[in-house]
């Protein structure tokens, strides 16, 4: 039986992150994900400013995470996701 995923005996997240990023870069994962969706149904996500009233707080982490989650979900569903920076003006 072949092992598809390597088992990590000790959890050293920086090493795992480097290995995953190296693999993504070597295989051009991001570029391919964009190319595969050219001409697909568009989904445009307008992102507001990072913080309109001062320094960002910890509560911004939750909203950023949820916004990213929506875009990733739509990408996995086959949409061509365009993220646009917007402003509350």
N, CA, C and O atoms as a printed pandas DataFrame, in Angstrom:
     atom_number atom_name residue_name chain_id  residue_number  x_coord  y_coord  z_coord
0              1         N          UNK        A               1    0.841   -1.175    0.000
1              2        CA          UNK        A               1    0.000    0.000    0.000
2              3         C          UNK        A               1    0.893    1.249    0.000
3              4         O          UNK        A               1    1.799    1.370    0.824
4              5         N          UNK        A               2    0.636    2.151   -0.908
5              6        CA          UNK        A               2    1.457    3.359   -0.987
6              7         C          UNK        A               2    0.950    4.404    0.010
7              8         O          UNK        A               2   -0.243    4.491    0.301
8              9         N          UNK        A               3    1.883    5.179    0.513
9             10        CA          UNK        A               3    1.535    6.234    1.461
10            11         C          UNK        A               3    1.420    7.536    0.681
11            12         O          UNK        A               3    2.404    8.027    0.127
12            13         N          UNK        A               4    0.213    8.092    0.642
13            14        CA          UNK        A               4   -0.007    9.319   -0.107
14            15         C          UNK        A               4    0.447   10.544    0.687
15            16         O          UNK        A               4    0.991   11.494    0.124
16            17         N          UNK        A               5    0.219   10.509    1.994
17            18        CA          UNK        A               5    0.581   11.635    2.839
18            19         C          UNK        A               5    1.613   11.202    3.869
19            20         O          UNK        A               5    1.476   10.164    4.517
20            21         N          UNK        A               6    2.631   12.007    4.002
21            22        CA          UNK        A               6    3.694   11.713    4.954
22            23         C          UNK        A               6    3.189   11.942    6.383
23            24         O          UNK        A               6    2.544   12.951    6.666
24            25         N          UNK        A               7    3.488   11.002    7.270
25            26        CA          UNK        A               7    3.102   11.151    8.668
26            27         C          UNK        A               7    4.209   11.891    9.410
27            28         O          UNK        A               7    5.386   11.552    9.289
28            29         N          UNK        A               8    3.825   12.890   10.169
29            30        CA          UNK        A               8    4.778   13.667   10.950
30            31         C          UNK        A               8    4.790   13.132   12.378
31            32         O          UNK        A               8    3.767   13.163   13.063
32            33         N          UNK        A               9    5.940   12.642   12.828
33            34        CA          UNK        A               9    6.022   12.094   14.182
34            35         C          UNK        A               9    6.063   13.202   15.230
35            36         O          UNK        A               9    5.591   13.014   16.352
36            37         N          UNK        A              10    6.619   14.344   14.873
37            38        CA          UNK        A              10    6.620   15.504   15.761
38            39         C          UNK        A              10    6.039   16.679   14.995
39            40         O          UNK        A              10    6.385   16.915   13.837
40            41         N          UNK        A              11    5.169   17.399   15.641
41            42        CA          UNK        A              11    4.506   18.521   14.995
42            43         C          UNK        A              11    5.379   19.771   15.097
43            44         O          UNK        A              11    5.424   20.425   16.139
44            45         N          UNK        A              12    6.066   20.091   14.008
45            46        CA          UNK        A              12    6.890   21.300   13.939
46            47         C          UNK        A              12    6.327   22.132   12.790
47            48         O          UNK        A              12    6.742   21.997   11.639
48            49         N          UNK        A              13    5.369   22.997   13.134
49            50        CA          UNK        A              13    4.603   23.720   12.124
50            51         C          UNK        A              13    5.439   24.535   11.140
51            52         O          UNK        A              13    5.110   24.531    9.954
52            53         N          UNK        A              14    6.494   25.230   11.548
53            54        CA          UNK        A              14    7.288   25.964   10.565
54            55         C          UNK        A              14    7.871   25.055    9.475
55            56         O          UNK        A              14    7.917   25.445    8.308
56            57         N          UNK        A              15    8.312   23.860    9.842
57            58        CA          UNK        A              15    8.858   22.925    8.850
58            59         C          UNK        A              15    7.777   22.431    7.902
59            60         O          UNK        A              15    7.995   22.318    6.695
60            61         N          UNK        A              16    6.604   22.136    8.465
61            62        CA          UNK        A              16    5.486   21.668    7.646
62            63         C          UNK        A              16    5.058   22.769    6.685
63            64         O          UNK        A              16    4.812   22.512    5.507
64            65         N          UNK        A              17    4.968   23.996    7.193
65            66        CA          UNK        A              17    4.583   25.125    6.348
66            67         C          UNK        A              17    5.562   25.302    5.190
67            68         O          UNK        A              17    5.144   25.501    4.049
68            69         N          UNK        A              18    6.851   25.232    5.475
69            70        CA          UNK        A              18    7.861   25.387    4.424
70            71         C          UNK        A              18    7.729   24.292    3.379
71            72         O          UNK        A              18    7.815   24.565    2.182
72            73         N          UNK        A              19    7.521   23.064    3.815
73            74        CA          UNK        A              19    7.382   21.944    2.886
74            75         C          UNK        A              19    6.151   22.117    1.988
75            76         O          UNK        A              19    6.217   21.872    0.783
76            77         N          UNK        A              20    5.041   22.536    2.576
77            78        CA          UNK        A              20    3.816   22.744    1.797
78            79         C          UNK        A              20    4.001   23.895    0.810
79            80         O          UNK        A              20    3.642   23.766   -0.360
80            81         N          UNK        A              21    4.555   25.012    1.266
81            82        CA          UNK        A              21    4.769   26.155    0.378
82            83         C          UNK        A              21    5.735   25.823   -0.755
83            84         O          UNK        A              21    5.525   26.238   -1.895
84            85         N          UNK        A              22    6.787   25.079   -0.444
85            86        CA          UNK        A              22    7.730   24.659   -1.486
86            87         C          UNK        A              22    7.022   23.812   -2.540
87            88         O          UNK        A              22    7.263   23.974   -3.736
88            89         N          UNK        A              23    6.158   22.918   -2.099
89            90        CA          UNK        A              23    5.405   22.069   -3.029
90            91         C          UNK        A              23    4.464   22.908   -3.888
91            92         O          UNK        A              23    4.393   22.720   -5.103
92            93         N          UNK        A              24    3.740   23.838   -3.254
93            94        CA          UNK        A              24    2.833   24.700   -4.007
94            95         C          UNK        A              24    3.592   25.530   -5.037
95            96         O          UNK        A              24    3.143   25.679   -6.173
96            97         N          UNK        A              25    4.747   26.071   -4.638
97            98        CA          UNK        A              25    5.545   26.875   -5.564
98            99         C          UNK        A              25    6.098   26.028   -6.703
99           100         O          UNK        A              25    6.063   26.446   -7.860
100          101         N          UNK        A              26    6.604   24.853   -6.387
101          102        CA          UNK        A              26    7.172   23.972   -7.413
102          103         C          UNK        A              26    6.115   23.541   -8.423
103          104         O          UNK        A              26    6.406   23.403   -9.611
104          105         N          UNK        A              27    4.897   23.330   -7.956
105          106        CA          UNK        A              27    3.815   22.875   -8.832
106          107         C          UNK        A              27    2.959   24.014   -9.367
107          108         O          UNK        A              27    1.980   23.774  -10.074
108          109         N          UNK        A              28    3.317   25.251   -9.035
109          110        CA          UNK        A              28    2.576   26.441   -9.455
110          111         C          UNK        A              28    1.082   26.292   -9.163
111          112         O          UNK        A              28    0.241   26.534  -10.029
112          113         N          UNK        A              29    0.770   25.894   -7.941
113          114        CA          UNK        A              29   -0.610   25.613   -7.540
114          115         C          UNK        A              29   -1.522   26.830   -7.694
115          116         O          UNK        A              29   -2.631   26.706   -8.215
116          117         N          UNK        A              30   -1.071   27.994   -7.251
117          118        CA          UNK        A              30   -1.924   29.179   -7.345
118          119         C          UNK        A              30   -2.183   29.553   -8.800
119          120         O          UNK        A              30   -3.325   29.803   -9.189
120          121         N          UNK        A              31   -1.131   29.591   -9.595
121          122        CA          UNK        A              31   -1.276   29.964  -11.000
122          123         C          UNK        A              31   -2.229   29.007  -11.725
123          124         O          UNK        A              31   -3.061   29.439  -12.523
124          125         N          UNK        A              32   -2.103   27.721  -11.446
125          126        CA          UNK        A              32   -2.979   26.733  -12.082
126          127         C          UNK        A              32   -4.424   26.900  -11.635
127          128         O          UNK        A              32   -5.343   26.724  -12.436
128          129         N          UNK        A              33   -4.638   27.237  -10.363
129          130        CA          UNK        A              33   -6.011   27.417   -9.885
130          131         C          UNK        A              33   -6.675   28.605  -10.581
131          132         O          UNK        A              33   -7.880   28.584  -10.833
132          133         N          UNK        A              34   -5.895   29.633  -10.890
133          134        CA          UNK        A              34   -6.431   30.790  -11.611
134          135         C          UNK        A              34   -6.706   30.416  -13.066
135          136         O          UNK        A              34   -7.775   30.726  -13.592
136          137         N          UNK        A              35   -5.756   29.757  -13.718
137          138        CA          UNK        A              35   -5.910   29.362  -15.122
138          139         C          UNK        A              35   -7.099   28.433  -15.332
139          140         O          UNK        A              35   -7.823   28.569  -16.319
140          141         N          UNK        A              36   -7.306   27.502  -14.425
141          142        CA          UNK        A              36   -8.399   26.538  -14.560
142          143         C          UNK        A              36   -9.769   27.198  -14.544
143          144         O          UNK        A              36  -10.732   26.635  -15.064
144          145         N          UNK        A              37   -9.867   28.372  -13.958
145          146        CA          UNK        A              37  -11.159   29.030  -13.808
146          147         C          UNK        A              37  -11.373   30.186  -14.786
147          148         O          UNK        A              37  -12.364   30.909  -14.679
148          149         N          UNK        A              38  -10.462   30.366  -15.730
149          150        CA          UNK        A              38  -10.640   31.414  -16.741
150          151         C          UNK        A              38  -11.927   31.143  -17.513
151          152         O          UNK        A              38  -12.136   30.040  -18.019
152          153         N          UNK        A              39  -12.789   32.159  -17.599
153          154        CA          UNK        A              39  -14.040   32.025  -18.331
154          155         C          UNK        A              39  -15.173   31.404  -17.531
155          156         O          UNK        A              39  -16.284   31.266  -18.042
156          157         N          UNK        A              40  -14.911   31.029  -16.291
157          158        CA          UNK        A              40  -15.961   30.452  -15.443
158          159         C          UNK        A              40  -16.898   31.559  -14.964
159          160         O          UNK        A              40  -16.636   32.743  -15.173
160          161         N          UNK        A              41  -17.982   31.161  -14.325
161          162        CA          UNK        A              41  -18.925   32.137  -13.788
162          163         C          UNK        A              41  -18.181   33.018  -12.780
163          164         O          UNK        A              41  -17.555   32.508  -11.851
164          165         N          UNK        A              42  -18.252   34.345  -12.966
165          166        CA          UNK        A              42  -17.509   35.216  -12.057
166          167         C          UNK        A              42  -18.206   35.386  -10.705
167          168         O          UNK        A              42  -19.433   35.375  -10.611
168          169         N          UNK        A              43  -17.403   35.541   -9.682
169          170        CA          UNK        A              43  -17.866   35.911   -8.345
170          171         C          UNK        A              43  -16.929   37.012   -7.888
171          172         O          UNK        A              43  -15.739   36.777   -7.677
172          173         N          UNK        A              44  -17.469   38.222   -7.733
173          174        CA          UNK        A              44  -16.643   39.365   -7.347
174          175         C          UNK        A              44  -16.873   39.658   -5.868
175          176         O          UNK        A              44  -18.009   39.810   -5.419
176          177         N          UNK        A              45  -15.787   39.733   -5.131
177          178        CA          UNK        A              45  -15.852   40.008   -3.696
178          179         C          UNK        A              45  -15.213   41.360   -3.440
179          180         O          UNK        A              45  -14.018   41.544   -3.671
180          181         N          UNK        A              46  -16.015   42.308   -2.960
181          182        CA          UNK        A              46  -15.507   43.644   -2.651
182          183         C          UNK        A              46  -15.120   43.708   -1.178
183          184         O          UNK        A              46  -15.963   43.575   -0.290
184          185         N          UNK        A              47  -13.858   43.910   -0.944
185          186        CA          UNK        A              47  -13.308   43.975    0.413
186          187         C          UNK        A              47  -13.262   45.421    0.861
187          188         O          UNK        A              47  -12.786   46.288    0.128
188          189         N          UNK        A              48  -13.749   45.683    2.048
189          190        CA          UNK        A              48  -13.691   47.028    2.605
190          191         C          UNK        A              48  -12.287   47.349    3.089
191          192         O          UNK        A              48  -11.388   46.514    2.994
192          193         N          UNK        A              49  -12.097   48.558    3.607
193          194        CA          UNK        A              49  -10.773   48.924    4.116
194          195         C          UNK        A              49  -10.421   48.076    5.332
195          196         O          UNK        A              49  -11.310   47.607    6.042
196          197         N          UNK        A              50   -9.129   47.877    5.575
197          198        CA          UNK        A              50   -8.729   47.046    6.708
198          199         C          UNK        A              50   -9.222   47.598    8.044
199          200         O          UNK        A              50   -9.678   46.836    8.895
200          201         N          UNK        A              51   -9.139   48.881    8.230
201          202        CA          UNK        A              51   -9.622   49.501    9.467
202          203         C          UNK        A              51   -9.840   50.980    9.201
203          204         O          UNK        A              51   -8.888   51.724    8.964
204          205         N          UNK        A              52  -11.089   51.400    9.242
205          206        CA          UNK        A              52  -11.410   52.788    8.935
206          207         C          UNK        A              52  -11.154   53.730   10.107
207          208         O          UNK        A              52  -10.997   54.935    9.913
208          209         N          UNK        A              53  -11.110   53.186   11.316
209          210        CA          UNK        A              53  -11.046   54.049   12.496
210          211         C          UNK        A              53   -9.873   53.741   13.413
211          212         O          UNK        A              53  -10.048   53.683   14.630
212          213         N          UNK        A              54   -8.706   53.548   12.869
213          214        CA          UNK        A              54   -7.545   53.316   13.717
214          215         C          UNK        A              54   -6.893   51.974   13.456
215          216         O          UNK        A              54   -7.061   51.376   12.393
216          217         N          UNK        A              55   -6.151   51.518   14.441
217          218        CA          UNK        A              55   -5.405   50.269   14.319
218          219         C          UNK        A              55   -6.348   49.064   14.301
219          220         O          UNK        A              55   -7.359   49.051   15.005
220          221         N          UNK        A              56   -6.014   48.054   13.495
221          222        CA          UNK        A              56   -6.836   46.844   13.497
222          223         C          UNK        A              56   -6.775   46.152   14.860
223          224         O          UNK        A              56   -5.757   46.196   15.551
224          225         N          UNK        A              57   -7.875   45.520   15.226
225          226        CA          UNK        A              57   -7.946   44.791   16.492
226          227         C          UNK        A              57   -8.073   43.298   16.245
227          228         O          UNK        A              57   -8.164   42.853   15.101
228          229         N          UNK        A              58   -8.078   42.538   17.313
229          230        CA          UNK        A              58   -8.165   41.084   17.210
230          231         C          UNK        A              58   -9.481   40.656   16.565
231          232         O          UNK        A              58   -9.542   39.611   15.917
232          233         N          UNK        A              59  -10.532   41.454   16.737
233          234        CA          UNK        A              59  -11.823   41.105   16.139
234          235         C          UNK        A              59  -11.779   41.129   14.608
235          236         O          UNK        A              59  -12.626   40.517   13.957
236          237         N          UNK        A              60  -10.802   41.830   14.032
237          238        CA          UNK        A              60  -10.667   41.841   12.580
238          239         C          UNK        A              60  -10.228   40.480   12.043
239          240         O          UNK        A              60  -10.498   40.155   10.887
240          241         N          UNK        A              61   -9.558   39.688   12.867
241          242        CA          UNK        A              61   -9.091   38.364   12.444
242          243         C          UNK        A              61  -10.276   37.486   12.052
243          244         O          UNK        A              61  -10.226   36.785   11.042
244          245         N          UNK        A              62  -11.332   37.527   12.846
245          246        CA          UNK        A              62  -12.511   36.703   12.569
246          247         C          UNK        A              62  -13.150   37.108   11.250
247          248         O          UNK        A              62  -13.452   36.253   10.418
248          249         N          UNK        A              63  -13.359   38.405   11.052
249          250        CA          UNK        A              63  -14.014   38.848    9.817
250          251         C          UNK        A              63  -13.151   38.561    8.592
251          252         O          UNK        A              63  -13.669   38.161    7.550
252          253         N          UNK        A              64  -11.842   38.762    8.708
253          254        CA          UNK        A              64  -10.940   38.447    7.588
254          255         C          UNK        A              64  -10.980   36.960    7.259
255          256         O          UNK        A              64  -10.989   36.574    6.091
256          257         N          UNK        A              65  -11.003   36.136    8.291
257          258        CA          UNK        A              65  -11.041   34.689    8.097
258          259         C          UNK        A              65  -12.319   34.277    7.384
259          260         O          UNK        A              65  -12.279   33.479    6.448
260          261         N          UNK        A              66  -13.446   34.813    7.818
261          262        CA          UNK        A              66  -14.726   34.465    7.192
262          263         C          UNK        A              66  -14.788   34.945    5.741
263          264         O          UNK        A              66  -15.303   34.237    4.875
264          265         N          UNK        A              67  -14.270   36.131    5.477
265          266        CA          UNK        A              67  -14.260   36.648    4.106
266          267         C          UNK        A              67  -13.402   35.765    3.205
267          268         O          UNK        A              67  -13.786   35.464    2.075
268          269         N          UNK        A              68  -12.248   35.353    3.705
269          270        CA          UNK        A              68  -11.367   34.476    2.941
270          271         C          UNK        A              68  -12.021   33.120    2.719
271          272         O          UNK        A              68  -11.892   32.528    1.647
272          273         N          UNK        A              69  -12.723   32.631    3.736
273          274        CA          UNK        A              69  -13.401   31.339    3.641
274          275         C          UNK        A              69  -14.447   31.347    2.524
275          276         O          UNK        A              69  -14.557   30.381    1.770
276          277         N          UNK        A              70  -15.212   32.433    2.418
277          278        CA          UNK        A              70  -16.225   32.546    1.360
278          279         C          UNK        A              70  -15.560   32.496   -0.012
279          280         O          UNK        A              70  -16.025   31.781   -0.900
280          281         N          UNK        A              71  -14.485   33.244   -0.188
281          282        CA          UNK        A              71  -13.794   33.267   -1.483
282          283         C          UNK        A              71  -13.201   31.907   -1.826
283          284         O          UNK        A              71  -13.273   31.480   -2.978
284          285         N          UNK        A              72  -12.626   31.229   -0.863
285          286        CA          UNK        A              72  -12.063   29.896   -1.109
286          287         C          UNK        A              72  -13.154   28.895   -1.450
287          288         O          UNK        A              72  -12.977   28.056   -2.333
288          289         N          UNK        A              73  -14.284   28.979   -0.754
289          290        CA          UNK        A              73  -15.409   28.083   -1.034
290          291         C          UNK        A              73  -15.895   28.281   -2.468
291          292         O          UNK        A              73  -16.094   27.312   -3.201
292          293         N          UNK        A              74  -16.082   29.525   -2.860
293          294        CA          UNK        A              74  -16.541   29.812   -4.223
294          295         C          UNK        A              74  -15.523   29.323   -5.254
295          296         O          UNK        A              74  -15.908   28.821   -6.310
296          297         N          UNK        A              75  -14.237   29.462   -4.958
297          298        CA          UNK        A              75  -13.199   28.960   -5.854
298          299         C          UNK        A              75  -13.310   27.451   -5.998
299          300         O          UNK        A              75  -13.238   26.925   -7.109
300          301         N          UNK        A              76  -13.486   26.748   -4.879
301          302        CA          UNK        A              76  -13.607   25.287   -4.927
302          303         C          UNK        A              76  -14.865   24.843   -5.659
303          304         O          UNK        A              76  -14.916   23.730   -6.182
304          305         N          UNK        A              77  -15.884   25.704   -5.703
305          306        CA          UNK        A              77  -17.115   25.388   -6.423
306          307         C          UNK        A              77  -17.016   25.725   -7.909
307          308         O          UNK        A              77  -17.977   25.534   -8.654
308          309         N          UNK        A              78  -15.853   26.227   -8.344
309          310        CA          UNK        A              78  -15.623   26.449   -9.764
310          311         C          UNK        A              78  -15.799   27.870  -10.253
311          312         O          UNK        A              78  -15.653   28.125  -11.448
312          313         N          UNK        A              79  -16.106   28.799   -9.370
313          314        CA          UNK        A              79  -16.264   30.188   -9.783
314          315         C          UNK        A              79  -14.903   30.828  -10.020
315          316         O          UNK        A              79  -13.893   30.417   -9.448
316          317         N          UNK        A              80  -14.901   31.848  -10.882
317          318        CA          UNK        A              80  -13.701   32.658  -11.060
318          319         C          UNK        A              80  -13.813   33.816  -10.067
319          320         O          UNK        A              80  -14.538   34.781  -10.308
320          321         N          UNK        A              81  -13.104   33.714   -8.972
321          322        CA          UNK        A              81  -13.227   34.686   -7.883
322          323         C          UNK        A              81  -12.275   35.853   -8.115
323          324         O          UNK        A              81  -11.068   35.676   -8.276
324          325         N          UNK        A              82  -12.850   37.040   -8.129
325          326        CA          UNK        A              82  -12.071   38.274   -8.241
326          327         C          UNK        A              82  -12.229   39.029   -6.932
327          328         O          UNK        A              82  -13.345   39.357   -6.529
328          329         N          UNK        A              83  -11.114   39.304   -6.269
329          330        CA          UNK        A              83  -11.145   40.057   -5.016
330          331         C          UNK        A              83  -10.786   41.503   -5.321
331          332         O          UNK        A              83   -9.726   41.785   -5.882
332          333         N          UNK        A              84  -11.663   42.406   -4.953
333          334        CA          UNK        A              84  -11.455   43.827   -5.232
334          335         C          UNK        A              84  -11.399   44.603   -3.923
335          336         O          UNK        A              84  -12.254   44.442   -3.053
336          337         N          UNK        A              85  -10.383   45.444   -3.799
337          338        CA          UNK        A              85  -10.283   46.302   -2.626
338          339         C          UNK        A              85  -11.251   47.460   -2.759
339          340         O          UNK        A              85  -11.244   48.149   -3.780
340          341         N          UNK        A              86  -12.072   47.690   -1.770
341          342        CA          UNK        A              86  -13.044   48.778   -1.798
342          343         C          UNK        A              86  -12.879   49.681   -0.596
343          344         O          UNK        A              86  -12.089   49.406    0.308
344          345         N          UNK        A              87  -13.628   50.750   -0.601
345          346        CA          UNK        A              87  -13.564   51.710    0.499
346          347         C          UNK        A              87  -14.966   52.101    0.898
347          348         O          UNK        A              87  -15.882   52.075    0.077
348          349         N          UNK        A              88  -15.138   52.465    2.161
349          350        CA          UNK        A              88  -16.441   52.883    2.680
350          351         C          UNK        A              88  -16.644   54.378    2.447
351          352         O          UNK        A              88  -16.778   55.144    3.402
352          353         N          UNK        A              89  -16.667   54.790    1.196
353          354        CA          UNK        A              89  -16.860   56.213    0.901
354          355         C          UNK        A              89  -18.101   56.424    0.085
355          356         O          UNK        A              89  -18.427   57.560   -0.260
